[in-house]
Amino acid sequence: MKNIVKHLSLCMALFASFTLHAQSNPASSEVTIESKEGNSQAKGQVFVAAKKDDLPNDPYRSIVFTSTVSGTASLTLNIPLWHSVKQPYVTFENLTKGTYLRFTTFPGESTYRTESVTLQAGDQYRLTAHISPDPSDPNDDTDEDVLATLSW
């Protein structure tokens, strides 16, 4: 019963996130993050998720956005332990400068954590979540996922 409640609450949270993401994410998956005039504390959020049973090029796995705010942002990650076949990871790329950060989880590290990243106004970024199924494991959990939320 605990597992059902746990999975149900996770499904509800994912559904709410996907719904918000779909409403704020145009079909081109290009998002411009803008601050309101006179508001030095602009707030925004970008969300990506990858499940092992996603279709190729699933639009929720990656999002490209241009930031018009500069400063530190929080990147909340939920990444299963590293597996050489499944390869769960999140990348945060600065497409303007050609730099990137890749986040994985190794034994001893927390699968759920928050990292700090820097946004620069005018730069274009891509946030990507990745995980693959394990074809050699018939009991592989197809619901295992990678989640990342960038907030500022």
C-alpha positions as CSV (number, residue, x, y, z in Angstrom):
1,M,0.0,0.0,0.0
2,K,2.9,2.4,0.8
3,N,4.4,1.8,-2.6
4,I,1.1,2.5,-4.3
5,V,0.7,5.8,-2.4
6,K,4.3,6.7,-3.1
7,H,4.0,6.0,-6.9
8,L,0.6,7.7,-7.0
9,S,2.0,10.9,-5.4
10,L,5.0,10.8,-7.8
11,C,2.7,10.3,-10.8
12,M,0.6,13.3,-9.6
13,A,3.6,15.5,-9.2
14,L,5.0,14.4,-12.6
15,F,1.6,15.0,-14.2
16,A,1.4,18.5,-12.7
17,S,4.9,19.3,-13.8
18,F,4.3,18.0,-17.3
19,T,1.0,20.0,-17.5
20,L,2.8,23.2,-16.4
21,H,5.6,22.5,-18.7
22,A,3.3,21.8,-21.7
23,Q,1.4,25.1,-21.0
24,S,4.6,27.1,-20.8
25,N,6.6,25.3,-23.5
26,P,5.9,26.2,-27.1
27,A,6.1,23.5,-29.8
28,S,9.5,24.8,-30.9
29,S,10.8,24.0,-27.4
30,E,12.4,27.5,-27.5
31,V,11.7,29.6,-24.4
32,T,12.7,33.1,-23.7
33,I,13.1,34.0,-20.0
34,E,12.4,37.6,-19.4
35,S,12.3,39.8,-16.4
36,K,9.6,42.4,-15.8
37,E,10.7,46.0,-15.9
38,G,11.6,47.3,-12.5
39,N,11.6,43.7,-11.1
40,S,15.2,42.9,-10.2
41,Q,14.1,39.5,-8.6
42,A,12.7,37.8,-11.7
43,K,11.4,34.3,-11.1
44,G,11.3,31.5,-13.6
45,Q,11.5,27.7,-13.9
46,V,12.4,25.2,-16.6
47,F,11.7,21.5,-16.2
48,V,12.9,18.4,-18.1
49,A,12.2,14.7,-17.5
50,A,13.4,11.5,-19.2
51,K,11.8,8.0,-18.7
52,K,13.3,4.8,-20.1
53,D,10.2,4.1,-22.2
54,D,10.1,7.6,-23.8
55,L,9.7,7.8,-27.6
56,P,12.8,9.1,-29.5
57,N,13.1,12.9,-29.5
58,D,10.6,13.2,-26.7
59,P,10.0,17.0,-26.2
60,Y,10.2,16.8,-22.4
61,R,13.8,15.4,-22.4
62,S,15.4,18.7,-23.6
63,I,14.5,22.4,-23.7
64,V,16.4,25.4,-25.1
65,F,15.9,28.8,-23.6
66,T,17.4,32.3,-23.7
67,S,17.9,34.0,-20.4
68,T,17.5,37.8,-20.0
69,V,18.4,37.6,-16.3
70,S,21.9,37.2,-14.9
71,G,22.8,35.5,-11.6
72,T,22.8,32.2,-9.8
73,A,20.0,29.6,-10.4
74,S,19.2,26.4,-8.5
75,L,19.2,23.1,-10.5
76,T,17.3,20.5,-8.6
77,L,18.2,17.0,-9.8
78,N,16.7,13.5,-9.3
79,I,19.2,11.1,-11.0
80,P,19.4,7.3,-10.3
81,L,22.8,5.8,-9.7
82,W,25.1,5.6,-12.7
83,H,24.8,2.4,-14.8
84,S,26.9,1.9,-17.9
85,V,23.9,0.8,-20.1
86,K,21.2,3.1,-18.7
87,Q,23.5,6.1,-18.5
88,P,21.2,8.4,-16.4
89,Y,22.5,12.0,-16.5
90,V,21.5,15.7,-16.8
91,T,23.4,18.2,-18.9
92,F,23.3,22.0,-18.6
93,E,24.8,23.6,-21.7
94,N,25.6,27.2,-22.4
95,L,25.1,27.1,-26.2
96,T,26.4,30.7,-26.6
97,K,29.7,30.0,-25.0
98,G,30.0,26.3,-25.9
99,T,30.4,25.1,-22.3
100,Y,28.4,22.4,-20.4
101,L,28.1,20.7,-17.1
102,R,27.1,17.0,-16.8
103,F,25.6,15.7,-13.6
104,T,25.5,12.0,-12.7
105,T,25.0,10.1,-9.5
106,F,27.7,7.7,-8.2
107,P,27.6,5.4,-5.1
108,G,27.7,7.6,-2.0
109,E,26.1,10.6,-3.7
110,S,22.5,11.6,-3.2
111,T,20.2,10.8,-6.1
112,Y,18.1,13.9,-5.2
113,R,20.2,17.1,-4.8
114,T,20.4,20.8,-5.7
115,E,23.3,22.4,-7.6
116,S,24.0,26.0,-8.3
117,V,24.5,27.2,-11.9
118,T,25.1,30.7,-13.3
119,L,22.8,32.3,-15.9
120,Q,24.0,35.2,-18.1
121,A,21.5,37.5,-19.7
122,G,21.4,37.0,-23.5
123,D,23.0,33.6,-23.4
124,Q,21.2,30.6,-24.9
125,Y,21.0,27.4,-22.8
126,R,19.9,23.8,-23.2
127,L,18.8,21.6,-20.2
128,T,18.7,17.9,-21.1
129,A,17.7,14.7,-19.1
130,H,18.8,11.3,-20.3
131,I,18.2,7.6,-19.4
132,S,18.1,4.5,-21.5
133,P,16.5,1.1,-20.8
134,D,18.6,-2.0,-20.1
135,P,17.8,-4.4,-22.9
136,S,19.6,-7.3,-21.2
137,D,17.5,-7.0,-18.0
138,P,13.9,-8.3,-18.4
139,N,13.1,-7.0,-15.0
140,D,14.3,-3.5,-15.7
141,D,12.0,-0.9,-14.2
142,T,10.6,1.1,-17.2
143,D,9.3,3.8,-14.8
144,E,12.8,4.8,-13.6
145,D,13.3,8.4,-14.6
146,V,15.6,11.4,-14.6
147,L,14.2,14.8,-13.5
148,A,15.7,18.3,-13.5
149,T,14.2,21.6,-12.6
150,L,16.1,24.9,-13.1
151,S,14.7,27.7,-10.9
152,W,15.7,31.4,-10.4
